[in-house]
Amino acid sequence: MTEITTPAPDVAVYVISVAAELSGLHPQTLRAYERLGLVTPSRTGGGGRRYSHRDVEKLRSIAQLTSAGVGVEGVRRLLELEHQLVALQARNAELLAELEATREAFRRALSARPPADRLPVLRPPDPGQSVVIWRRGL
């Protein structure tokens, strides 16, 4: 028996008619959204559109927003903000990982140094060197 696998969310596999059916929109609406720059499907060698699962989800979101009364420019701005949010969340995760690595390196460095109550070992001065002892005025 052959096992059916689901493609990754970014793999463009759906033709326009299937993407329209999955999103609940008319194929002409998908073409209009592409002209407006709201969605950018992949293209085959012959020029046919191919939509990914992520594209279909985006089309569903656009349909919900427009049916709620949000205009095309509002949808565009919301999609842009969503994209920025995802990018900032990824950057935040990177910075948190870097911070934790820095903290761990600092912990290791602290544990490797001698305790603060022990004085460092002083070596005798080389001949010809002077030692100056400063005293504060009494």
C-alpha positions as CSV (number, residue, x, y, z in Angstrom):
1,M,0.0,0.0,0.0
2,T,1.4,3.4,-0.9
3,E,1.6,6.0,1.8
4,I,0.2,9.4,1.0
5,T,2.3,12.3,2.3
6,T,1.2,15.8,2.7
7,P,3.5,18.4,1.0
8,A,5.2,21.1,3.0
9,P,3.2,24.3,3.5
10,D,5.3,26.2,1.0
11,V,5.3,23.7,-1.8
12,A,3.2,25.0,-4.7
13,V,1.0,22.1,-5.8
14,Y,-2.6,23.5,-6.3
15,V,-3.8,24.7,-9.7
16,I,-5.9,27.8,-9.6
17,S,-9.3,25.9,-9.7
18,V,-8.3,23.8,-6.7
19,A,-6.9,26.8,-4.8
20,A,-10.2,28.7,-5.5
21,E,-12.3,25.8,-4.3
22,L,-10.2,25.3,-1.2
23,S,-10.3,29.0,-0.3
24,G,-13.9,29.4,-1.2
25,L,-13.2,32.1,-3.8
26,H,-13.7,32.4,-7.5
27,P,-10.6,31.9,-9.7
28,Q,-11.1,35.4,-11.1
29,T,-10.8,36.7,-7.5
30,L,-7.5,34.9,-7.1
31,R,-6.3,36.5,-10.3
32,A,-7.4,39.9,-9.0
33,Y,-5.6,39.4,-5.7
34,E,-2.5,38.4,-7.6
35,R,-2.7,41.6,-9.7
36,L,-3.1,43.6,-6.4
37,G,-0.1,41.9,-5.0
38,L,-1.9,40.3,-2.1
39,V,-0.8,36.8,-3.1
40,T,2.0,35.6,-5.3
41,P,1.6,32.1,-6.6
42,S,4.4,30.2,-8.2
43,R,4.5,29.7,-11.9
44,T,5.1,26.6,-13.9
45,G,7.4,26.5,-17.0
46,G,4.3,27.1,-19.2
47,G,3.1,30.1,-17.0
48,G,0.4,28.3,-15.0
49,R,-0.2,29.3,-11.5
50,R,0.5,27.0,-8.6
51,Y,-0.6,27.7,-5.1
52,S,0.8,26.3,-1.9
53,H,-1.1,25.4,1.2
54,R,0.2,28.6,2.8
55,D,-1.1,30.6,-0.2
56,V,-4.6,29.0,0.3
57,E,-4.5,29.9,4.0
58,K,-3.6,33.5,3.1
59,L,-6.5,33.6,0.6
60,R,-8.9,32.4,3.3
61,S,-7.6,35.1,5.6
62,I,-8.1,37.7,2.9
63,A,-11.6,36.5,2.2
64,Q,-12.5,36.7,5.9
65,L,-11.1,40.3,6.2
66,T,-12.8,41.5,3.1
67,S,-16.1,39.9,4.1
68,A,-15.7,41.8,7.5
69,G,-15.5,45.0,5.6
70,V,-11.7,45.6,5.4
71,G,-10.7,47.2,2.2
72,V,-7.9,46.0,-0.1
73,E,-5.4,48.5,1.3
74,G,-6.3,47.5,4.8
75,V,-5.8,43.9,3.9
76,R,-2.4,44.7,2.4
77,R,-1.3,46.6,5.5
78,L,-2.5,43.8,7.8
79,L,-0.6,41.2,5.8
80,E,2.5,43.4,5.9
81,L,2.2,43.8,9.7
82,E,1.7,40.0,10.1
83,H,4.9,39.5,8.1
84,Q,6.8,41.9,10.3
85,L,5.4,40.2,13.4
86,V,6.7,36.8,12.2
87,A,10.1,38.3,11.4
88,L,10.3,40.0,14.8
89,Q,9.3,36.8,16.6
90,A,12.0,34.9,14.8
91,R,14.6,37.6,15.6
92,N,13.5,37.6,19.2
93,A,14.0,33.8,19.4
94,E,17.5,34.3,17.9
95,L,18.4,37.0,20.5
96,L,17.0,34.9,23.4
97,A,19.2,31.9,22.3
98,E,22.2,34.2,22.0
99,L,21.5,35.7,25.4
100,E,21.3,32.3,27.0
101,A,24.5,31.2,25.3
102,T,26.2,34.3,26.7
103,R,24.9,33.7,30.2
104,E,26.1,30.1,30.1
105,A,29.6,31.2,28.9
106,F,29.7,33.8,31.7
107,R,28.7,31.1,34.3
108,R,31.5,28.9,33.0
109,A,34.0,31.7,33.2
110,L,33.0,32.6,36.7
111,S,33.3,29.0,37.9
112,A,36.8,28.6,36.3
113,R,38.3,31.6,38.1
114,P,39.8,31.4,41.6
115,P,37.6,32.5,44.6
116,A,37.6,36.2,45.4
117,D,39.0,35.6,48.9
118,R,42.3,34.3,47.6
119,L,44.9,36.8,46.6
120,P,46.7,36.3,43.3
121,V,50.2,34.8,43.4
122,L,52.7,37.6,43.1
123,R,56.0,36.9,41.5
124,P,59.1,38.6,42.7
125,P,60.2,41.6,40.6
126,D,62.9,41.1,38.1
127,P,66.3,42.6,39.0
128,G,66.4,46.2,37.8
129,Q,62.7,46.8,38.3
130,S,61.3,49.0,41.0
131,V,58.3,48.4,43.2
132,V,56.4,51.5,44.1
133,I,54.0,51.4,47.1
134,W,51.5,54.2,47.3
135,R,50.0,55.3,50.6
136,R,47.2,57.6,51.0
137,G,47.8,60.6,53.1
138,L,46.8,60.2,56.7
